[in-house]
Amino acid sequence: MATEVILPRLGQGMESGTIVKWLKAEGEQVEKGEPLFELDTDKVTQEVEAETSGVLLRIAVAGGEVPVGRTVAFIGAEGEEAPSVPDASSPEPGSSYQSVVESEPAAESRVPATSLSSAANGRIKASPLARRIARERGVDLRSLRGTGPDGRIVAEDVERAEPDESGGLSIPVTNVRRTIARRLTQAWEVPVFQLQASADMTRVNALVARLRERDPEVRVTVTDLLTKVCAAALMRHREVNAEWTEEAIVLHPSANVGIAVAAPQGLVVPVIRGAERLSLAEIAAVRTDLVGRARDNKLRTEDLEGGTFTISNLGMFAVESFTAVLNPPQAAIVACGATEDRAVASGGEVVVRPMVTLTATFDHRAVDGAPAAGFLQTVKEGLEDPGLAL
């Protein structure tokens, strides 16, 4: 008997998701645990794995927004007939992936003659991947002749096409982008203050170099040192490892440090849990895994949950200093600029030292100035003498 593939609930509060593309075609063999389709939620775009093995008999929902619990496909034995379901192949109303082409009625006067073989009942026949590429490149599907079965437009047809010349490129707003916009708006409503300090990175640079020389396979970075130092400082200054609620200020027992990463789908903040208990090598390994999967768009919902503090490092872009936007409901974030040689006073003389500027932003509802300053001072001391935090 065919098994229904149900749209899963991937996180607390998730009510729907957007199917971006199917990774298997109808008729293909599917193994349990194998990626089946890409799902865009309000937090991340991730692959959904098959819960059973068999043949993908039918894709009931080709793409678009789908409520949690809806049947999106059937998996069964080869030759088995899949049960019929109500037509749900069109995206839900209001879906961020519903294109103008799909929502407009057919009009022969508006459809070039070369594309009529790709249209059926007013709907352009195109694969989900072809539609996604067309959106990204600004290609009008109505202008294409499909080379797939029954004139279906496939990805290769779109890749060979030229972008529309009717105007600028319009990029649909994904659920992840909507979440970023909502959270940034919430952050600007929080009463915050900033503190800034510079740290001498001489010992950090020497330690990173020695660790890389000793174990080249574990590539420790300045971000890893900063993560460890901040985690130690958070345990010493518990008032900063906090979040504001209307009922109470919650002090977290562990330093779950989020690392801001520029990923293809937008800014994401995967979390290194219990960073105060991890060695530098362990932090480096976790960070490498999380950042790699973020850039490959393979993060899971649980990778982004539970953070208590965030680090944003733009030093690799030669940014001297900047102010990072708070990551609600967290009470603090540290922005790290580039390490650069500067002339500083030391022992009554002017010397050149590798210096970095740290700018910390705090939620003033949860954290007052004195404990915030104490936290930043501890971070500075930990960078200037890493042995204090290791």
HELIX and SHEET records of a PDB file:
HELIX    1   1 VAL A  100  SER A  103  1                                   4    
HELIX    2   2 ALA A  113  SER A  118  5                                   6    
HELIX    3   3 PRO A  128  ARG A  137  1                                  10    
HELIX    4   4 LEU A  141  SER A  143  5                                   3    
HELIX    5   5 PRO A  149  GLY A  151  5                                   3    
HELIX    6   6 ALA A  155  GLU A  159  1                                   5    
HELIX    7   7 ASN A  175  TRP A  188  1                                  14    
HELIX    8   8 THR A  202  ARG A  214  1                                  13    
HELIX    9   9 VAL A  222  ARG A  236  1                                  15    
HELIX   10  10 ALA A  275  ARG A  277  5                                   3    
HELIX   11  11 LEU A  280  ARG A  295  1                                  16    
HELIX   12  12 THR A  301  LEU A  304  5                                   4    
HELIX   13  13 GLY A  315  PHE A  317  5                                   3    
HELIX   14  14 GLY A  369  GLU A  384  1                                  16    
HELIX   15  15 PRO A  386  LEU A  388  5                                   3    
SHEET    1   A 4 THR A   3  ILE A   6  0                                        
SHEET    2   A 4 THR A  71  GLY A  76 -1                                        
SHEET    3   A 4 GLY A  54  ILE A  59 -1                                        
SHEET    4   A 4 GLN A  29  VAL A  30 -1                                        
SHEET    1   B 4 THR A  45  GLU A  49  0                                        
SHEET    2   B 4 PRO A  35  ASP A  40 -1                                        
SHEET    3   B 4 SER A  16  TRP A  22 -1                                        
SHEET    4   B 4 GLY A  64  PRO A  67 -1                                        
SHEET    1   C 2 ALA A 119  ALA A 120  0                                        
SHEET    2   C 2 ARG A 123  ILE A 124 -1                                        
SHEET    1   D 6 VAL A 192  ASP A 200  0                                        
SHEET    2   D 6 GLU A 349  ASP A 363 -1                                        
SHEET    3   D 6 ALA A 332  CYS A 336 -1                                        
SHEET    4   D 6 PHE A 309  ASN A 313  1                                        
SHEET    5   D 6 VAL A 257  ILE A 259  1                                        
SHEET    6   D 6 VAL A 271  ILE A 272 -1                                        
SHEET    1   E 3 VAL A 192  ASP A 200  0                                        
SHEET    2   E 3 GLU A 349  ASP A 363 -1                                        
SHEET    3   E 3 GLU A 340  SER A 346 -1                                        
SHEET    1   F 2 ALA A 242  TRP A 244  0                                        
SHEET    2   F 2 ILE A 249  LEU A 251 -1                                        
SHEET    1   G 2 VAL A 261  ALA A 263  0                                        
SHEET    2   G 2 GLY A 266  VAL A 268 -1                                        
END                                                                             
